[in-house]
Amino acid sequence: MADERDRGGEAACWAHLVDAASPLPDAVLAQLVRDAGDAVVVADPAGFITFWNLAAERVFGWPASEAVGQSLDLIIPERQRGRHWAGYEAVMATGETRCGEDLLQVPAVHADGGRRSIAFTVTLLRDEAGNPSGIAAIIRDETRRWNEERALRQRLAELGGPPS
């Protein structure tokens, strides 16, 4: 019987992502991705989820068994989907992204229907020939911090705005 922690999708071989001389075996790298505190979501070129770690379950509320195989629409708010897919398709077609080093902050959808504020980085994955083979996103739930900042801005506005 498979280890319960492996239910996030096909077991990944991460060795090709690091220097061949790396002392970390594939099993250690796989455990790092699986058990990381931040969500790790991997999607194929069509935007279907192929990997969903334990933190992704916590952040988005969907168990991996229900998320893997679904479209990224599972977590993208409906009004952001058009813009998301236009960008995603352009990246898959060109193999170029401006998002590789930037921390992106966007709204997301939780399984309970509630909104979340997430911050994430994206890595474009490539096959052996160098063609785009999907994306990997490392995601952190920033909802609490975002709500606290919004409350502070509202309070500041009620008090007359920032001091001159």
C-alpha positions as CSV (number, residue, x, y, z in Angstrom):
1,M,0.0,0.0,0.0
2,A,1.4,3.4,-0.9
3,D,2.4,5.8,1.8
4,E,-0.5,8.2,2.6
5,R,1.9,11.2,2.0
6,D,2.4,10.1,-1.7
7,R,-1.2,10.8,-2.7
8,G,-0.4,14.2,-4.0
9,G,0.3,13.0,-7.5
10,E,2.9,11.1,-9.4
11,A,6.1,10.7,-7.4
12,A,8.5,13.3,-8.8
13,C,12.1,12.8,-9.6
14,W,13.7,16.0,-8.7
15,A,17.4,15.1,-9.4
16,H,17.4,16.8,-12.7
17,L,16.5,20.1,-11.0
18,V,19.8,20.3,-9.1
19,D,23.5,19.9,-9.8
20,A,24.3,16.3,-10.6
21,A,26.9,16.4,-7.8
22,S,24.2,17.3,-5.2
23,P,24.5,15.1,-2.1
24,L,20.7,15.1,-1.7
25,P,19.1,11.9,-3.0
26,D,15.8,12.0,-4.9
27,A,13.9,10.7,-1.8
28,V,15.0,13.6,0.3
29,L,14.1,16.2,-2.4
30,A,10.7,14.5,-2.8
31,Q,10.1,14.6,0.9
32,L,11.1,18.3,1.0
33,V,8.5,19.2,-1.7
34,R,5.8,16.9,-0.2
35,D,6.2,18.1,3.4
36,A,7.2,21.8,2.8
37,G,5.3,24.4,4.9
38,D,4.3,26.2,1.7
39,A,2.0,24.8,-0.9
40,V,3.5,23.3,-4.0
41,V,1.3,22.9,-7.0
42,V,2.5,21.5,-10.3
43,A,0.4,21.7,-13.5
44,D,0.9,20.3,-17.0
45,P,0.9,22.5,-20.1
46,A,-2.9,22.4,-20.4
47,G,-3.2,23.7,-16.8
48,F,-4.3,20.4,-15.1
49,I,-2.9,19.8,-11.7
50,T,-0.4,16.9,-11.5
51,F,1.0,17.4,-8.0
52,W,-0.5,18.9,-4.8
53,N,1.4,18.7,-1.6
54,L,0.1,18.5,2.0
55,A,0.4,22.3,2.5
56,A,-1.8,22.8,-0.7
57,E,-4.4,20.8,1.0
58,R,-4.3,23.2,4.0
59,V,-4.2,26.4,1.9
60,F,-6.9,25.5,-0.5
61,G,-9.0,22.9,1.4
62,W,-9.0,20.3,-1.3
63,P,-7.5,16.9,-0.6
64,A,-4.9,15.9,-3.2
65,S,-7.1,13.0,-4.3
66,E,-9.7,15.5,-5.5
67,A,-7.3,18.2,-6.8
68,V,-4.9,16.2,-8.9
69,G,-6.3,15.9,-12.4
70,Q,-8.4,19.0,-12.1
71,S,-7.9,22.3,-13.9
72,L,-6.2,25.2,-12.1
73,D,-9.7,26.8,-12.2
74,L,-10.2,24.9,-9.0
75,I,-8.3,27.7,-7.2
76,I,-8.6,30.6,-9.6
77,P,-11.5,33.1,-8.9
78,E,-13.8,33.2,-11.9
79,R,-13.2,36.8,-12.7
80,Q,-9.4,36.3,-12.9
81,R,-9.6,33.2,-15.1
82,G,-9.5,35.0,-18.5
83,R,-6.4,36.9,-17.6
84,H,-4.7,33.9,-16.0
85,W,-5.3,31.6,-19.0
86,A,-4.2,34.2,-21.5
87,G,-0.9,34.5,-19.7
88,Y,-0.6,30.7,-19.0
89,E,-1.1,29.9,-22.7
90,A,1.4,32.5,-23.8
91,V,4.0,31.1,-21.5
92,M,3.4,27.6,-22.7
93,A,3.6,28.7,-26.3
94,T,6.7,30.8,-26.0
95,G,8.6,29.2,-23.2
96,E,9.1,32.7,-21.7
97,T,7.8,34.1,-18.5
98,R,8.2,37.4,-16.7
99,C,7.1,35.8,-13.4
100,G,10.0,33.6,-12.7
101,E,11.6,35.8,-10.0
102,D,8.7,38.0,-8.9
103,L,6.5,37.3,-5.9
104,L,3.0,37.4,-7.3
105,Q,0.0,38.3,-5.0
106,V,-3.5,37.3,-6.2
107,P,-6.8,36.2,-4.8
108,A,-7.6,32.5,-4.8
109,V,-10.6,30.3,-4.0
110,H,-10.8,27.8,-1.1
111,A,-12.8,24.6,-1.3
112,D,-15.3,26.2,1.1
113,G,-16.0,28.9,-1.5
114,G,-14.2,31.5,0.6
115,R,-11.6,33.9,-0.8
116,R,-7.9,33.7,0.0
117,S,-5.1,36.0,-0.6
118,I,-2.0,34.1,-1.8
119,A,1.6,35.0,-2.6
120,F,3.6,32.7,-4.9
121,T,6.5,32.2,-7.2
122,V,6.3,30.3,-10.4
123,T,8.9,28.1,-12.1
124,L,8.5,27.1,-15.7
125,L,9.2,23.4,-16.1
126,R,10.9,22.1,-19.2
127,D,11.2,18.6,-20.8
128,E,14.5,17.1,-21.9
129,A,14.3,19.0,-25.2
130,G,13.8,22.3,-23.4
131,N,10.1,22.7,-24.3
132,P,7.7,23.9,-21.6
133,S,6.2,20.9,-19.8
134,G,4.2,22.8,-17.1
135,I,4.6,25.0,-14.1
136,A,5.4,24.6,-10.5
137,A,4.1,27.2,-8.0
138,I,5.3,27.6,-4.4
139,I,2.4,29.3,-2.6
140,R,1.8,30.9,0.8
141,D,-1.5,31.9,2.3
142,E,-1.3,35.6,3.0
143,T,-5.0,36.0,3.9
144,R,-4.5,36.9,7.6
145,R,-1.8,39.4,6.8
146,W,-3.8,40.9,4.0
147,N,-6.9,41.3,6.2
148,E,-4.8,42.8,9.0
149,E,-3.4,45.4,6.6
150,R,-6.8,46.2,5.2
151,A,-8.2,46.7,8.7
152,L,-5.2,49.0,9.5
153,R,-5.8,51.0,6.3
154,Q,-9.5,51.3,7.1
155,R,-8.7,52.4,10.6
156,L,-6.2,55.0,9.4
157,A,-8.8,56.3,6.9
158,E,-11.4,56.6,9.8
159,L,-8.8,58.7,11.8
160,G,-8.3,61.1,8.9
161,G,-5.5,59.5,7.0
162,P,-1.8,59.5,7.4
163,P,-0.1,62.4,9.2
164,S,1.3,65.1,7.0
